[in-house]
Amino acid sequence: MTNRRNFLKKGALASLSTILGAEIVFAKNIPDGMTPIIFQDDDFYTKFNKHKDMIVLNDRPWNAEAQAHLLDDTVTPASKMFVRNNGLIPENIDVSNWTLTIEGESAKQSKTYSLADLKRFPKHTYQLTLECGGNGRSEFNPPAKGNQWTIGAVSCATWSGVRLKDLLNDVGIKSDAVYIGYYGADKHLSGSPDKQAISRGMPIAKAMQDETLLAYQMNGEAIPLAHGHPLRLVAGGWPASVSGKWITRLVIRNQVHDGAKMGGQSYRVPCDTVEPGAKVSDDQMCIIESMPVKSLITYPKSGALLDQKTLDIRGHAWAGELKVKSVDYSIDFGATWKPCKIQDPVNRLAWQQWSARVTFPKKGYYEVWARATDEQGNMQPMVIPGWNPKGYLNNACHRIAVKVK
Amino acid sequence: MDKRLLKLTQRLYRITLGILSLTLLLAVAVAYIQIDPTLSAFEKEPEIAEAATEVDDNLVENGIHVKTGLKDGESLMLVVQNCTACHSAKIIIQNRADKEGWKDIIQWMQETQNLWELGDNEEKIIDYLVTNYPPQKKGRRASLTNIDWYELN
C-alpha cells in the first residue's frame, strides 16, 4: 500500500512537470525507469486514450466495449475501439530490440526478424473488421460465462503491415503444414511465467489470404499499446482472438495449434446444435472460423425523441469472410421490412455502410430494427440465435428505441 | 503624446504579464488538483494514509463491498481473498450461474488457470456466489431497457 501511494505521489508530480513542460524539483525523487503515466491501474480512459462513453467490463484483465452510436465512423478510431484481453498488457516495450521468430515443426527453418527487417517487405493496407467471438454474449439464456459483451465488441480500423504469407514464404512452409499459432508478450493473470494468457491461430488457408497481415500500423500510426503495439496479427472476419497482439513468435504447425484458448470450450461452439443449457463435452466443440452476418445502427443513438415523422438512419454491416448483399429495416417489430441503401466494402473483409430514410405513420413508441443478409442468403435472426455454452456468435438484429411525438 | 503612449503600453504590458502569471499559477493548481485531489503528495506521514486504506479493505456501504463492488453476504471476505487475487471482481459481478455452473467455473480455473485447491472453503464460496449472483430468466429476447431519451431534431 505504501509503495503504491508513493508511486501515485511521484507520478502526480512527474505528470505536473510534463504539463509545465519544465523540470521541477520534486521530480528527482522519481526512481529510474518509472513509467511517467499516472493512475497506473486506475483510469482506463486516460491510460488508453479512450472515449468517455466506452464501457469497462473488466479491469483485470482490461476489457471494454463501445456503444452503437460510438461506432458511427466509417473507419473506427482507436479511441472507440473495444479492448479485449485474456492476460496482462505488456509494459516497457522496447521497439528497437523487438523481434519476431517464425519456427515450428512445419517450418523449413527458424528465422528471426527485427521490426526494421519486417518493414523491408512490401507494405499493404486494408480496412478489416474485427469482432470478438463473444460479442452479444450478455443476451444468452441460460447465461453464458465470461465478459458480458453487449454489442460494442466490434471495430473496423485500417491496418498496415506485411502480408503473413510473404513472411511464411520467406521462412518456407513444409507440405504437411496445417495451422499457424501465435505467441505474444502479454502475461498470464496468475503471474506464472510458464503459462500463456492466450496463444491461438488459424489454418494455413486463412494465413495465406492477401488480407491477413502482420500489422505494425493502425489507422496510419503505430498500433496503440492496448491493441497490440508494436506487432499484431490481423485476420479480418474471424473472431478477433485470432488476431493475436504483441506478437513475438509464430509457429507453423503440422496439427491444429494447441496453445492456450485453442482447446476446451474456448472460442468453440457445439459441432451439432444443442438445446439451451446443455452440457457439451470438449470433443464435441468445434473451433469458430468466419463470423456470421451482422449489422449495427450507429445513427441515431437509441432513445431519440422526434417532433417530425421522418428519420435518417445509418450504420455498418459485415459478414465474416462474406460480403453483405442487402440490409433491411423494420419499424414494426419485424412484421414488414424495407430495403436500405448499401455500399460495397472498401476492400474484402471491411464492413459496409448502409443508410435509409424512415417514415413513421403516426406518433408512438417504435423500435427500429436492422437486418443484414449475406451473399449466400443468410440473414440475422430477430431472436437470439442457437444457444452455446460459452455464448458466442450472437448476431441477432440490432434494435434502437425511438418515440415520435 | 508619444511618451504617454509608451507609458500606457508599458503599464498594459505589466498588467497583462500579471494576469498571465496568475492564470498560469491557477492552471497549475487546477491541473494538480485533478491529478491529486487530496493533495496527498504534500502529506507528511504516509503511515496515516496506510491506516486509512486498511480500513477501506473491509468497508461495506449499502450492501456493497466498496473495494471490489461485490455484494455483502456470508463468506464475502473468503471470496475476496480467493477470487480476486488474479482477476478483477468485475468478472464475477457480471456473471450469473447456478451451483453447478459456478462449480464448473472454479474447476476450469483450477485445471487451466492456476487456481489453488479451495478445500472446505469451496462450498462456502459457491454458496455465496449462487446466493448473490444466481441465473435470471431472460427469455429469447428482452425488451429494450435503460433507454436514455433525448430530443433529436
Interface residues (C-beta under 8 A of the other chain):
Chain A: M1 T2 R5 N6 L8 K9 K10 A12 L13 S15 L16 I19 L20 F26 I38 V56 L57 N58 D59 R60 P61 E139 F140 N141 P142 P143 K145 G146 N147 Q148 H188 L189 S190 G191 S192 K195 A260 G264 P300 K301 S302 G303 A304 L305 L306 D307 Q308 L311 E367 M382 V383 I384 A396 R399 I400 A401 K403
Chain B: V28 A31 Y32 I35 D36 S40 A41 P46 A49 E50 T53 E54 C86 H87 S88 K90 I91 Q94 N95 R96 A97 G101 D104 I105 W108 T112 Q113 N114 L115 P135 Q136 K137 K138 G139 R140 R141 A142 L144 I147 D148 W149 Y150 E151 L152 N153
